Amino acid sequence: MKQLSFILFSVFILNTTLVAQPTISSSPTVEERYGDRIELFGIKFKGPLVLCQILIAILMAITFLQSAIDKMLDRKGNLKYFEVHFANSPLKGISKLSLSLLIILELTGGLMLVYGIYYTFAERITLWIFYGFVWLSLTIIVLFTGQRLAKDYVGAADLVPYFMLIMLGIMSMY
């Protein structure tokens, strides 16, 4: 019994002295302390999260604009691929419509991000990057649904990292 009391007492003492307890203090935040001190190539950023949002936006804009442009330039090839890919799915008869919708979604989302990047530098607000991320997350959900309906589970799984990266971009805006 003495040993159990000693162990409990030791755990209590160690817990209260060694473990940092959250406290409310008036210490300044990083932003208050350093302000706009994050600078890259002479461009000041509000903080590291804004820089991350811009970099994610650049990556996603390239990805989705290239995809949309490829679908526009090689519409016949992509249409043929869609018809074969969705031959045994509920999307069988609407390949032309699906391709057109996908081009519009990808192009719009990519352009929103391009404008969002410009807007961030011009107005120092990431609002349009947020809109682009939300739009592209819905686009990925549409793509994911199509892949699942076509029973292309590997193709659907390949979309998850893009979705997660966009979600990280959205969550960093909090």
Secondary structure, DSSP 8 states (H G I E B T S, - for coil): -HHHHHHHHHHHHHHHHHS----------HHHHHSS-EEETTEEES-HHHHHHHHHHHHHHHHHHHHHHHHHHTHHHHHHHHHHHTTTSTTGGGHHHHHHHHHHHHHHHHHHHHHHHHHHHHHS--HHHHHHHHHHHHHHHHHHHHHHHTT-HHHHHHHHHHHHHHHHHHHTT-
